[in-house]
Amino acid sequence: MVFFFVTRGKAVVFMGVDKYENDDLLKYAFADDIWFHVDSVSSAHVYLRPPPGVTIDSIPEEVLEDCLQLVKENSIKGKKMSEVVIDYTRVGNLMKSQNMDTGQVGFLNDKAVKKTHVRRDTTVVNRILKTRTERTVNEMRTDKEQHEEDTRLQKKQDRLRERKEQEEDLKRKKQQADIQAYTSLMKDDKMKTNQTDCTAEEYEEDFM
C-alpha cells in the first residue's frame, strides 16, 4: 500500500509502508519527482511529484517544509531526535545496484543532493497527516506507464512542430531570396532601359 498526502499548495507527496515498497516506488516514480530521506538513519522514502514548472530549485517553501516534516515524522530514530539532516534529490539522480540491500539506494551525483536541517513542527505534521489516502503499487505502475506514453507523444509532437517550423523558415528564406533576386533583376533592366532611352538626334550624336 502506498500512502499519498497533499501539501499546502496542493502538491502530491507519496511514500511506501516498508523497504520493499521503497524499491517498488523507485521503479515507478517519475524522473523529475523529488526524493527525500533522513541522512544517516533509517526513514521512509518520501517522494514529491512537483507541479508543472517546479524544479528541485524552485519548490515553494511551504511545500518543501511539508515534505521535510513528513520525512522526519516517518523515521523511528529521526522522530525522536531534536534535529535531523534530510537529503533530497531528483529521482533521476538515484541509482540501485544489485549488491544493495532492499530499500537501499545510492546517488549518481553526490553534488546534486541537497541537504537541510529540520526540527519538528507539530502543526505542520498534524495537518499533512490528515490528508492521507491510500493507493496500490499497481496503480503507481499504471501511472508510470501512462506518464511514459504521454511523454513519448509529447516528444513526437515537439519533433513534428520543430520540423514544421524549420520547413516554414526555409520557405520564408526562399521567398525572401526570390524577392531580392527579382528586385535586383528589375533594377538591372531599368538601368539598361535608361541607357538606351534617348531621342534619335541624341542617338546619332552619340553614334557620331
PyMOL commands that set and color helices and strands:
alter all, ss='L'
color gray80, all
select helices_A, chain A and resi 19-28+61-73+78-80+91-93+110-112+122-129+137-196+200-207
alter helices_A, ss='H'
color red, helices_A
select strands_A, chain A and resi 2-6+12-16+34-38+46-49+84-90+94-95+106-107+114-118+133-135
alter strands_A, ss='S'
color yellow, strands_A
deselect
rebuild
show_as cartoon
